[in-house]
Amino acid sequence: MTSRAIEIRASFHRTDTLLYLVLSVLLSLVLQRVTIGSGLQENFDGPETATVVAPSPGLRVLQQRIEKVDTTGHSCETIVLQTDRTTLSRILFSIPESAIIDEFLAHVRLRCDHPSARLACQIVLPSVQSQDGQPIRIFVSGSPSTTTLRWQSLAIENLPSILRSQLPALRAQYGPQMSLDGATICGLAVEIPLGISRCTVSIDDISISGLITASGPKTITQSPSMLLQQDVQNITKATTTEHAGLVRGVLEVDGKPFFPRAIEHRGEPLTALAQLGFNCIQLHEPASTTLLAEAEQAGIWIICPPPTLPDV
């Protein structure tokens, strides 16, 4: 009887040990998955560059290199841009395609000799397709930089709230069928509004938390449809591939009738004007690069005098 009791206890002990091992393996796999899917870090320690400058009319990349930040050996990626017109430059960084959740947060450490640089997320909106059959892609931006020539941290967060606030403007631009169902994040971008000038920007320490990935990393494709057609990729309509002109007395843009609904701008948020149904604003002076960047985000055209060209 005693021998049988010992045998039963030994059997239970082996079963408990096996169950413990199975649970330990499963728990480690779950924790590993959470760790891989929840964060991403890029320190730009080289030797290869990690970003891509989005093509834009009049924009040239003069230099793109990995260089030392200081004598400690810490590195960053430095890019020198030059443009012959007003434009919004975008420096793209690929990340795994991720669900849009409240916990998503991205930071970048940046130094730029131009004001109003900002961190943005590239968003895929599968509810509406472009003319080439691909989902619409837009950029959602964080707060602009407050200083130049010094290292500072830029962030983008609260994506669900930002997208909900922009939904009326998106529907006005793409149609009432536009929705946020299935929207995902597919990349980051450093946005810099530029005039006719040269710009030097250094990027370091990109950190992301709140990634919920459904697949492996996706590289941001550089197709003309994404860069020049979807979501008004350039800051001013006049510098894109969109062709505007009068056809039989009707204003057309890319072969489609365009009916300006303009209002004199007196400082109102352009997103709010777009929600009210306006697609143009009128100014009595050349638009600033900051206003041009805001107009690009809201899908608003600007009617204004041209900027003064420098003496040659």
Phi, psi and omega in degrees: 000317178295319179298321180292322179295319178297320180296320180294317180296322178295322179296316177298322181296318178295320179296316179297320180296316179296317179297320179298318180295317180298314180296323179296317180296315180298318181295320180294323178293318179297314180296322178295319179297317180297318181296316182293320186275355189254345184210160178209141181225135174229118183259356178057042178272006170074194006278345182270150176290155186244358182240167177229131176276122180293131179299143178207141181305130178083357183260130178237141174263109181279322179211148172208114189208160169266130180220163181284137177284317181207192183283356181281351182094356178291140187242165175213170176254123182247133182232133176248121182246152174219137181222148180255014180202170177287128182203168174249108179277144178231129176252113192266144177226122184283141173223162175299138178300130191225151175291153179267112181229163181298331185280353181294133180210130178233138177234151170218141174263126193216148172226126186217143179269009174240148180281169171068022171294150182207159177264136183227159173249139173269125186246134174262127180244094186285352182289341180228140180246150177280182183296334179269011176084005180265151177300148177293140175239135178230169175243133177246124190254151173270193182289145181285161178293154184251356182211169177233158174068005177235149176293136176210164182255129174248150184221158171223128182206184179054041183299316180303318180294317180297315182295320178298321180291333181268355184301317178301319179293323178295320178292325177295329182274319188250350179116160184294344180283352180297129176218170180264006180297129177076007181295142180224162173265130181238000179178167173248161177211138167266119182257133180225112174291130184232146168258206178279096188192181172246142184228137174242125181229137176243134185239137182208152170053067169278127177229137183228136173230160180081027177278126173240094188267142177255348181205182180288177181300141176244130178280138178291117182285146183255040181287147178301327181295324180285319189276332188242346183245316188282126175057034174051069189296332177262154189289334180233134184299330185292341183256009179261187178279001179286129183253127182241147178175172179272129176235111183053041176082002180246131177289125179237146174235118183054039176082004180243140178301137179234125182246103182296132171242089191257154176216144177291126185277128179234033176098002180291150173300132184292329177299320179294321178295322178296322179295332178278355176106001179278143176239002178217151169234153180245132178238157177256009179211162179302144181285143176284161178296327178295316179292323177297320178295319178295322180295323179297318180294324184271352183072034183255137172272153180240128174255113184201165174295152179288156177291156178285126180280143179292153177293137180262000000 
